[in-house]
Amino acid sequence: MHDQPHSRRFGLPTATALVMGNIIGGGIFLLPASVAPFGTLSLLSFVVLTLGAIALALVFGRLAERDPRTGGPYVHARAAFGDFAGFLSAWSYWTMTWVSNAALAVAAVGYVHVLVPGHDSKGVNLAVALLALWLPALANLAGTRWVGAVQLVSTVLKFIPLLFVAIVGLFFFDPHNLGSFNESGGSALGGVSAAAAILLYSYVGVESASMSAGEVRDPERNVGRASVLGTVGAAVVYLLGTVSVFGTVAHKDLVGSTAPFSDAVDAMFGGGWGPTLIALAAVVSIVGALNGWTLMSAQAPYAAARDGLFPAAFATRRRGVPTFGVIVGVLLASLLTVVNYTSGSSGLFEILVLITTFSATVPYLLAAGAQLYFLLSGRREEVRTGRFVRDLVLALAGFGFSFWLVAGAGYAAVYQGVLFLFAGVLVYVWMAARRTSRADGADPREGADARESADATEAVDVAVASPAVAAASPAVAVASPAAGSAVAADGVA
């Protein structure tokens, strides 16, 4: 049923590693100190957010059963609401990926200096940041086989020290180190919400398997499984790690800590080797996240380019990877990094990071909305009756979680993000005008041949796998049965 020319697809373990690796980047190493001022009720926030993230992961799995093509949130938004909604999803997601990659690369520099001290200068910092961007990009350009290998290895390597601290720390747990349940001084509900605002983006990346569904073997089953397993795996590390740090580092010290996991290791064993161990884990974690997010930065424009909503060059793919998208994404991230280190204008960098904070939420809202649309629009051929109530509850929970993400982003992030999102309208207008011009002057049979060729390169045999997809997406209806399944990638953090 799936395309054979490109056989290097992601299995369930690699797809799960992609999700886990993309969810967990470098932020986890500061997370316990970030939520310590709210007290142990922040653990309750973690649990609530985890349930919302799992609901969203299940929604992506259901959507992949309907349409298992590369592009995930974009594909489903376009199928439900048309080209414009699909474009906004792809544009927003693409913006988020390459800007956040620049932020990850800058974050890696600080950890590298812990491992190799004494070389702190703008030139060295810029070189390290660019190296952090381009090494994962080269792995991506080598093909999905290398992407998967790097993702699996980096995920294992970064989870060994994190799980070590999380599990061993429980044996050194001292309840006297905990602060009170509610350190904020306000209501417990207000404290939970305040902690949640900090933790909300801990689960960005839950969509990674869906975004690369075409590269996942048996995506109708494995996208949902990988999304849930990856989210649960990340949640276990988050929760156990935070509990262990809370119990090993005195609360008054934890609130002001800049390296809580390192402090926890030193509190358990002494010797001062904690910073080196955690810095190494952080570098590996960030490189793994960059490996996955570099692929994600190419998948959304690739899917949109197939449908004529992004420039056609983004549809170029080699060895299962949208190479043009990878190159453009890493170039834009590199440019932003250079600006950050050379212009001295940190304000610009902070504004763009705020934009990504909001941009991450747009595809989630549209995808959850698409699932609600499919469930409520009366298209019963696409909904299993026995699943209707369960899927409706999950879709509402996923939409609520996504809406909470928007609210937690803050006014500045929403304001800047909306402006940048609407700037993309100009790109949509340009691409729509070009498509209309070509349609008016082209032989309809040539257009059909071109679409069939594009679908063949994506290799998704949706017409065979799910008859409902043909009704949901006109582009799929023209795909030949030999097309097989779309190439998709594997996870980010």
Backbone torsions as a table, in degrees:
resi	resn	phi	psi	omega
1	MET	NA	-20.3	-176.7
2	HIS	-110.7	159.9	-177.1
3	ASP	-63.1	133.7	-177.1
4	GLN	-96.5	-30.6	-177.2
5	PRO	-52.9	-35.4	177.8
6	HIS	-109.0	97.6	-171.4
7	SER	-93.0	-11.2	-176.1
8	ARG	-83.0	73.4	179.9
9	ARG	-97.4	162.2	178.6
10	PHE	-81.6	128.6	170.2
11	GLY	-81.6	-179.6	-178.5
12	LEU	-59.4	-44.2	179.6
13	PRO	-60.0	-43.0	-178.9
14	THR	-69.7	-39.3	177.7
15	ALA	-63.8	-38.9	177.1
16	THR	-65.7	-41.7	177.7
17	ALA	-62.8	-34.9	177.7
18	LEU	-62.7	-45.6	179.4
19	VAL	-64.1	-49.0	-178.9
20	MET	-63.5	-42.7	-178.8
21	GLY	-65.6	-34.4	-179.8
22	ASN	-78.5	-32.4	177.8
23	ILE	-69.5	-44.4	-175.8
24	ILE	-99.2	106.4	176.1
25	GLY	-106.5	-123.0	179.8
26	GLY	-97.9	-14.6	-174.4
27	GLY	-66.0	-25.8	-177.3
28	ILE	-60.3	-27.3	-174.4
29	PHE	-74.9	-11.7	174.8
30	LEU	-112.4	-7.4	-170.3
31	LEU	-57.6	-47.4	-178.6
32	PRO	-58.6	-38.6	178.9
33	ALA	-70.9	-31.6	-178.3
34	SER	-67.3	-35.2	-177.2
35	VAL	-99.9	-6.8	-179.3
36	ALA	-56.2	-38.0	-178.8
37	PRO	-60.9	-16.7	-179.2
38	PHE	-92.6	-9.2	-179.7
39	GLY	88.1	-172.1	-176.4
40	THR	-72.2	-9.1	175.5
41	LEU	-65.7	-17.3	176.6
42	SER	-62.1	-25.4	175.8
43	LEU	-66.4	-34.0	175.7
44	LEU	-65.1	-39.8	176.1
45	SER	-59.3	-41.5	177.8
46	PHE	-57.4	-45.5	-177.7
47	VAL	-63.5	-45.4	-179.8
48	VAL	-61.8	-45.2	-179.4
49	LEU	-66.0	-37.0	178.9
50	THR	-62.3	-42.1	177.7
51	LEU	-62.0	-41.5	177.4
52	GLY	-64.5	-41.0	179.9
53	ALA	-66.6	-38.8	178.1
54	ILE	-65.4	-39.7	176.9
55	ALA	-60.4	-43.0	178.7
56	LEU	-65.7	-38.5	177.4
57	ALA	-61.5	-41.5	178.1
58	LEU	-65.9	-35.7	176.3
59	VAL	-62.2	-44.9	178.4
60	PHE	-62.5	-36.4	176.8
61	GLY	-63.9	-43.1	178.4
62	ARG	-63.5	-41.9	-179.8
63	LEU	-65.2	-37.0	178.9
64	ALA	-67.3	-30.2	174.8
65	GLU	-62.6	-36.1	-179.2
66	ARG	-76.4	-40.4	-174.2
67	ASP	-149.5	89.6	-173.8
68	PRO	-86.9	53.9	179.2
69	ARG	-103.5	156.1	173.9
70	THR	-59.2	136.0	179.2
71	GLY	123.9	-19.8	172.9
72	GLY	44.7	-111.2	-176.1
73	PRO	-53.6	-38.0	178.7
74	TYR	-62.4	-47.5	-177.3
75	VAL	-58.0	-44.6	-175.4
76	HIS	-74.2	-37.7	177.4
77	ALA	-63.5	-41.4	-179.7
78	ARG	-68.5	-39.8	179.8
79	ALA	-63.6	-35.3	-176.7
80	ALA	-85.9	-42.4	-167.9
81	PHE	-120.1	-0.9	175.9
82	GLY	101.0	-179.6	-173.2
83	ASP	-61.4	-41.9	-173.5
84	PHE	-65.0	-45.0	178.1
85	ALA	-63.5	-40.2	177.5
86	GLY	-61.5	-43.1	178.7
87	PHE	-62.3	-44.2	179.9
88	LEU	-60.7	-38.0	177.7
89	SER	-64.3	-47.8	-178.7
90	ALA	-66.2	-43.8	-179.4
91	TRP	-62.2	-45.8	-178.4
92	SER	-64.5	-44.9	-178.9
93	TYR	-65.8	-43.0	179.9
94	TRP	-60.5	-45.0	178.2
95	THR	-58.0	-46.3	-178.7
96	MET	-59.7	-41.3	-172.5
97	THR	-67.1	-50.0	-173.5
98	TRP	-76.1	-28.6	175.7
99	VAL	-71.8	-41.7	179.2
100	SER	-68.2	-28.9	174.6
101	ASN	-63.1	-40.0	176.6
102	ALA	-62.9	-40.5	179.1
103	ALA	-65.0	-40.3	177.4
104	LEU	-62.9	-41.7	-180.0
105	ALA	-63.3	-41.3	177.9
106	VAL	-64.4	-39.0	179.1
107	ALA	-64.8	-33.3	-179.3
108	ALA	-64.0	-30.4	-175.9
109	VAL	-58.8	-44.4	-178.6
110	GLY	-61.2	-39.7	-179.9
111	TYR	-71.4	-35.1	177.6
112	VAL	-62.3	-37.1	180.0
113	HIS	-67.0	-27.2	175.2
114	VAL	-68.2	-38.3	179.9
115	LEU	-75.9	-38.3	-178.4
116	VAL	-127.7	81.0	-175.5
117	PRO	-75.0	163.1	172.9
118	GLY	90.7	11.0	-178.6
119	HIS	-129.5	40.8	-175.2
120	ASP	-88.1	106.8	174.5
121	SER	-152.7	161.7	-178.7
122	LYS	-60.5	-41.2	-178.9
123	GLY	-64.5	-44.8	179.3
124	VAL	-66.7	-42.4	179.7
125	ASN	-60.8	-43.0	179.4
126	LEU	-64.1	-42.6	-179.6
127	ALA	-62.7	-42.5	179.5
128	VAL	-64.7	-43.1	-179.6
129	ALA	-63.6	-43.6	179.5
130	LEU	-66.4	-37.1	176.8
131	LEU	-63.0	-39.9	178.5
132	ALA	-63.2	-30.5	178.5
133	LEU	-79.1	-41.8	-169.5
134	TRP	-84.3	-28.9	177.3
135	LEU	-62.0	-48.4	175.2
136	PRO	-63.5	-34.3	178.5
137	ALA	-62.9	-40.4	178.2
138	LEU	-64.5	-38.3	176.5
139	ALA	-62.2	-39.3	178.1
140	ASN	-65.3	-43.4	-178.5
141	LEU	-66.3	-22.1	177.8
142	ALA	-74.7	-14.4	175.5
143	GLY	119.0	169.0	-175.7
144	THR	-63.7	-26.8	178.3
145	ARG	-60.3	-44.3	-179.6
146	TRP	-74.1	-36.8	176.5
147	VAL	-57.8	-48.4	-179.6
148	GLY	-64.0	-40.4	-179.4
149	ALA	-64.1	-47.0	179.9
150	VAL	-62.4	-39.8	-177.5
151	GLN	-66.3	-43.6	179.2
152	LEU	-64.0	-47.2	-177.8
153	VAL	-64.2	-47.0	-178.1
154	SER	-65.5	-36.7	179.1
155	THR	-64.8	-44.4	178.4
156	VAL	-63.5	-46.7	-176.4
157	LEU	-64.1	-37.1	-178.4
158	LYS	-80.2	-24.9	-179.6
159	PHE	-81.1	-21.6	178.4
160	ILE	-60.3	-54.6	179.1
161	PRO	-68.5	-34.4	179.7
162	LEU	-66.0	-45.2	178.2
163	LEU	-68.6	-31.8	176.6
164	PHE	-59.7	-49.9	178.7
165	VAL	-64.5	-42.4	-175.6
166	ALA	-64.7	-41.3	-175.6
167	ILE	-86.8	-49.5	-179.4
168	VAL	-63.9	-33.3	-179.8
169	GLY	-60.7	-26.3	179.0
170	LEU	-65.3	-27.4	178.8
171	PHE	-77.2	-16.3	178.2
172	PHE	-106.3	10.6	-174.3
173	PHE	-64.6	129.0	178.3
174	ASP	-126.0	112.1	-178.2
175	PRO	-57.3	-24.4	-179.8
176	HIS	-68.2	-17.5	178.7
177	ASN	-78.4	-16.7	-177.8
178	LEU	-73.9	145.5	170.1
179	GLY	-79.9	-172.5	177.1
180	SER	-73.5	168.4	-179.5
181	PHE	-60.2	-43.6	-178.3
182	ASN	-125.4	97.0	-178.3
183	GLU	-83.4	-12.4	-173.1
184	SER	-72.2	-23.7	-179.5
185	GLY	87.7	-12.2	178.2
186	GLY	-97.3	-157.0	178.9
187	SER	-71.9	154.9	178.5
188	ALA	-63.4	-39.6	179.3
189	LEU	-63.3	-40.8	177.8
190	GLY	-64.7	-37.8	178.2
191	GLY	-66.3	-41.3	177.9
192	VAL	-61.5	-44.0	-179.7
193	SER	-65.7	-40.8	-179.7
194	ALA	-65.5	-42.8	177.5
195	ALA	-65.5	-38.6	-179.9
196	ALA	-62.8	-35.2	179.8
197	ALA	-60.5	-33.2	178.0
198	ILE	-78.2	-35.7	-173.5
199	LEU	-85.5	-15.1	-171.1
200	LEU	-50.6	-44.6	-173.2
201	TYR	-84.1	6.1	175.7
202	SER	-65.4	-20.7	-175.9
203	TYR	-108.6	9.7	173.5
204	VAL	-64.0	127.2	-174.3
205	GLY	123.7	-6.5	-179.6
206	VAL	-61.1	-21.7	-177.0
207	GLU	-87.9	1.8	-169.0
208	SER	-58.9	-42.9	179.3
209	ALA	-66.7	-37.9	178.2
210	SER	-66.1	-39.9	179.9
211	MET	-62.1	-30.4	-178.8
212	SER	-111.8	30.0	-172.9
213	ALA	-55.3	-34.9	-178.0
214	GLY	-66.9	-17.6	178.9
215	GLU	-98.8	1.4	-179.3
216	VAL	-98.0	131.5	175.8
217	ARG	-65.6	136.8	179.7
218	ASP	49.3	59.4	-172.8
219	PRO	-62.9	-28.3	-179.3
220	GLU	-58.4	-30.3	178.6
221	ARG	-102.1	-43.3	-168.2
222	ASN	-80.3	-24.1	178.3
223	VAL	-63.3	-48.4	179.1
224	GLY	-63.9	-42.7	179.9
225	ARG	-63.1	-46.9	-179.2
226	ALA	-63.4	-38.9	-179.4
227	SER	-63.1	-44.8	-179.0
228	VAL	-71.6	-47.1	-179.1
229	LEU	-62.1	-41.9	179.1
230	GLY	-64.7	-40.7	179.7
231	THR	-67.4	-43.8	179.1
232	VAL	-65.3	-41.3	178.4
233	GLY	-60.7	-44.4	177.6
234	ALA	-63.8	-39.1	-179.4
235	ALA	-64.0	-39.6	179.0
236	VAL	-61.3	-44.9	179.4
237	VAL	-65.2	-43.8	178.4
238	TYR	-57.2	-53.0	-173.0
239	LEU	-69.1	-49.8	-179.5
240	LEU	-63.4	-41.2	179.6
241	GLY	-62.7	-44.5	-179.3
242	THR	-65.9	-43.1	178.6
243	VAL	-61.1	-44.3	-179.3
244	SER	-63.4	-43.0	179.2
245	VAL	-66.9	-41.2	176.7
246	PHE	-56.7	-37.7	-174.4
247	GLY	-88.6	-10.5	-179.1
248	THR	-109.2	-22.4	179.7
249	VAL	-110.8	128.3	179.9
250	ALA	-56.9	138.7	-174.0
251	HIS	-56.1	-42.0	-178.3
252	LYS	-63.4	-30.5	177.2
253	ASP	-81.3	-34.7	-176.8
254	LEU	-66.7	-37.1	-177.7
255	VAL	-57.8	-37.2	-178.2
256	GLY	-100.6	9.6	-175.8
257	SER	-74.2	142.1	174.0
258	THR	-104.6	-3.9	179.5
259	ALA	-149.5	69.5	-172.1
260	PRO	-61.1	-38.0	179.0
261	PHE	-68.2	-38.3	175.8
262	SER	-63.7	-42.2	177.9
263	ASP	-62.9	-36.5	179.1
264	ALA	-65.7	-42.9	179.0
265	VAL	-63.4	-42.8	179.0
266	ASP	-65.1	-37.4	179.2
267	ALA	-67.0	-32.5	-179.6
268	MET	-78.0	-43.3	-171.0
269	PHE	-122.2	-15.6	-176.5
270	GLY	67.4	-169.2	174.9
271	GLY	89.1	-14.1	175.8
272	GLY	72.3	14.8	-179.8
273	TRP	-92.8	-0.6	179.5
274	GLY	-58.9	-47.6	-179.1
275	PRO	-57.9	-38.8	-179.2
276	THR	-66.8	-45.0	179.7
277	LEU	-61.1	-47.3	-176.8
278	ILE	-71.0	-36.2	177.5
279	ALA	-63.2	-40.2	177.3
280	LEU	-63.5	-44.3	178.0
281	ALA	-62.5	-37.8	-179.1
282	ALA	-66.7	-41.8	179.1
283	VAL	-62.7	-45.8	178.2
284	VAL	-61.4	-41.9	-180.0
285	SER	-61.6	-44.8	-178.0
286	ILE	-68.5	-41.1	178.1
287	VAL	-62.5	-41.1	177.2
288	GLY	-63.7	-41.5	177.8
289	ALA	-64.1	-41.1	178.4
290	LEU	-64.8	-35.0	177.0
291	ASN	-61.0	-47.0	-179.7
292	GLY	-71.2	-43.6	-177.6
293	TRP	-71.2	-26.0	174.0
294	THR	-63.4	-41.7	175.6
295	LEU	-64.2	-43.2	179.1
296	MET	-60.3	-35.2	-178.4
297	SER	-64.8	-19.1	179.7
298	ALA	-99.8	-22.8	-172.9
299	GLN	-72.2	-43.1	-178.7
300	ALA	-63.6	-50.5	177.5
301	PRO	-65.4	-29.3	176.5
302	TYR	-61.6	-48.7	-179.7
303	ALA	-62.8	-41.7	179.7
304	ALA	-67.7	-36.4	179.7
305	ALA	-65.4	-34.1	176.8
306	ARG	-59.4	-31.1	-178.0
307	ASP	-98.3	9.3	177.8
308	GLY	78.6	16.0	-178.5
309	LEU	-99.3	-10.2	172.0
310	PHE	-128.5	159.7	177.3
311	PRO	-51.7	143.4	-172.5
312	ALA	-60.9	-26.9	-177.9
313	ALA	-60.2	-28.2	-179.3
314	PHE	-68.2	-14.5	178.3
315	ALA	-85.3	-1.2	178.3
316	THR	-69.9	129.6	-177.1
317	ARG	-140.6	139.2	176.1
318	ARG	-133.3	135.2	178.7
319	ARG	51.3	37.8	175.8
320	GLY	83.0	0.1	-176.6
321	VAL	-117.2	132.4	175.1
322	PRO	-70.4	89.6	-169.3
323	THR	-63.3	-41.3	-178.6
324	PHE	-62.9	-41.3	178.8
325	GLY	-64.2	-38.9	177.4
326	VAL	-61.4	-46.4	-177.3
327	ILE	-65.5	-45.2	179.6
328	VAL	-63.3	-43.8	-179.6
329	GLY	-61.0	-45.2	-178.4
330	VAL	-71.8	-31.5	176.4
331	LEU	-66.3	-43.7	179.1
332	LEU	-65.5	-42.3	177.4
333	ALA	-63.5	-38.7	178.3
334	SER	-65.5	-42.1	178.8
335	LEU	-61.4	-44.3	178.9
336	LEU	-63.7	-38.0	178.3
337	THR	-65.7	-42.7	177.9
338	VAL	-61.5	-44.8	177.6
339	VAL	-58.7	-41.0	-178.7
340	ASN	-61.4	-39.1	-174.9
341	TYR	-91.4	-21.4	-174.1
342	THR	-104.5	-29.6	-174.9
343	SER	-87.7	-19.7	-176.2
344	GLY	73.2	8.8	-178.1
345	SER	-97.0	77.3	179.9
346	SER	-66.7	-22.2	179.9
347	GLY	-61.0	-39.2	179.0
348	LEU	-62.4	-44.5	-179.0
349	PHE	-62.3	-42.3	-179.4
350	GLU	-65.5	-37.1	178.2
351	ILE	-63.4	-43.9	-178.9
352	LEU	-67.0	-36.0	176.4
353	VAL	-65.0	-38.1	175.2
354	LEU	-61.4	-39.0	178.8
355	ILE	-60.3	-42.6	-179.4
356	THR	-67.1	-31.2	178.9
357	THR	-58.1	-44.2	177.8
358	PHE	-77.0	-39.2	-174.8
359	SER	-60.2	-31.4	-179.0
360	ALA	-64.4	-25.5	-173.8
361	THR	-84.3	-26.4	-174.2
362	VAL	-60.4	-48.8	179.0
363	PRO	-62.7	-34.1	179.1
364	TYR	-64.3	-47.6	179.9
365	LEU	-59.9	-44.4	-178.2
366	LEU	-68.0	-38.0	179.7
367	ALA	-67.8	-45.4	177.6
368	ALA	-63.5	-39.1	176.4
369	GLY	-63.8	-36.8	178.1
370	ALA	-63.2	-42.3	178.3
371	GLN	-63.2	-41.4	175.9
372	LEU	-61.4	-40.5	178.9
373	TYR	-61.6	-47.0	-179.8
374	PHE	-62.0	-36.4	-177.9
375	LEU	-73.5	-35.7	-171.6
376	LEU	-100.9	-6.2	-173.8
377	SER	-84.9	0.6	178.5
378	GLY	84.9	8.6	179.2
379	ARG	-84.6	73.1	-171.8
380	ARG	-63.8	-22.9	179.7
381	GLU	-67.3	-15.8	-179.5
382	GLU	-102.4	2.5	-176.2
383	VAL	-129.5	125.0	174.5
384	ARG	-77.4	125.8	-174.1
385	THR	-54.9	-43.5	-178.0
386	GLY	-64.8	-20.4	-178.0
387	ARG	-97.9	-5.5	-167.8
388	PHE	-57.6	-52.8	-176.4
389	VAL	-63.3	-45.4	-179.8
390	ARG	-61.5	-46.2	-179.8
391	ASP	-65.8	-34.8	178.3
392	LEU	-65.7	-42.7	178.5
393	VAL	-63.4	-43.5	179.4
394	LEU	-63.7	-42.2	-180.0
395	ALA	-63.7	-41.9	177.7
396	LEU	-64.9	-40.5	178.0
397	ALA	-65.2	-42.1	177.6
398	GLY	-63.7	-39.5	177.6
399	PHE	-66.5	-42.4	178.6
400	GLY	-62.3	-40.9	177.3
401	PHE	-62.0	-43.8	179.8
402	SER	-64.8	-39.6	178.9
403	PHE	-65.6	-37.1	176.4
404	TRP	-63.5	-36.8	175.7
405	LEU	-59.4	-44.2	178.9
406	VAL	-61.4	-47.2	-179.2
407	ALA	-62.9	-37.6	-179.1
408	GLY	-74.4	-14.9	-179.3
409	ALA	-67.0	-27.6	179.9
410	GLY	94.2	159.1	-176.0
411	TYR	-61.8	-43.5	-176.9
412	ALA	-62.8	-43.5	-179.3
413	ALA	-64.1	-43.1	179.9
414	VAL	-65.5	-43.0	-179.0
415	TYR	-62.7	-51.3	-179.5
416	GLN	-65.7	-39.1	-178.2
417	GLY	-65.8	-40.8	179.4
418	VAL	-64.2	-41.2	178.1
419	LEU	-59.7	-45.5	-178.9
420	PHE	-69.9	-35.9	177.7
421	LEU	-61.6	-44.1	-179.2
422	PHE	-72.2	-24.0	174.3
423	ALA	-61.5	-29.2	178.2
424	GLY	-67.2	-16.7	178.9
425	VAL	-58.5	-35.1	178.2
426	LEU	-61.4	-39.9	177.8
427	VAL	-65.1	-41.8	179.4
428	TYR	-62.6	-43.3	180.0
429	VAL	-60.5	-43.8	-179.6
430	TRP	-62.6	-47.5	-178.6
431	MET	-67.3	-38.9	179.2
432	ALA	-65.1	-39.4	178.7
433	ALA	-64.8	-39.9	178.8
434	ARG	-65.3	-41.4	179.1
435	ARG	-64.3	-41.5	179.2
436	THR	-64.1	-41.9	179.7
437	SER	-61.9	-43.8	179.6
438	ARG	-66.4	-39.7	-178.6
439	ALA	-64.4	-36.5	-178.8
440	ASP	-69.7	-28.7	-174.6
441	GLY	-109.2	4.5	-174.9
442	ALA	-108.3	155.6	172.2
443	ASP	-70.2	124.7	-179.1
444	PRO	-53.4	-32.8	-179.5
445	ARG	-67.6	-33.9	177.5
446	GLU	-65.5	-39.1	178.7
447	GLY	-63.6	-40.5	179.2
448	ALA	-65.2	-40.7	178.3
449	ASP	-62.6	-41.2	-179.0
450	ALA	-64.5	-42.3	179.9
451	ARG	-65.9	-39.6	-180.0
452	GLU	-64.7	-38.3	178.3
453	SER	-64.7	-41.9	179.4
454	ALA	-64.0	-41.0	179.8
455	ASP	-67.5	-32.1	179.4
456	ALA	-66.9	-38.1	177.8
457	THR	-65.9	-33.9	176.4
458	GLU	-73.6	-29.5	172.3
459	ALA	60.9	49.5	176.2
460	VAL	-109.6	115.7	179.9
461	ASP	-89.5	58.9	-175.4
462	VAL	-68.5	-33.6	-178.1
463	ALA	-61.8	-29.8	178.8
464	VAL	-87.8	-42.9	-174.7
465	ALA	-66.8	-36.8	-176.8
466	SER	-150.8	103.3	-178.6
467	PRO	-56.4	-24.8	-177.9
468	ALA	-69.1	-24.1	-177.0
469	VAL	-65.7	-35.8	-179.2
470	ALA	-59.8	-34.3	178.1
471	ALA	-75.6	-31.2	-176.6
472	ALA	-79.2	-30.3	-174.5
473	SER	-137.2	109.4	-177.7
474	PRO	-59.0	-30.0	-178.2
475	ALA	-65.6	-29.8	-178.2
476	VAL	-75.7	-31.5	-175.2
477	ALA	-61.1	-27.2	-177.8
478	VAL	-91.7	-2.4	-178.5
479	ALA	-69.9	138.8	178.4
480	SER	-74.6	149.0	179.7
481	PRO	-58.0	-21.6	179.9
482	ALA	-79.3	-5.7	-173.5
483	ALA	-62.6	-36.4	179.2
484	GLY	81.1	-148.8	-173.1
485	SER	-114.4	145.3	-175.8
486	ALA	-64.3	150.0	179.3
487	VAL	-83.7	129.4	179.8
488	ALA	-134.4	167.6	-174.2
489	ALA	-108.3	-162.1	-170.3
490	ASP	-130.2	156.2	-157.9
491	GLY	-47.3	164.4	177.2
492	VAL	-137.6	177.3	179.6
493	ALA	-135.3	NA	NA
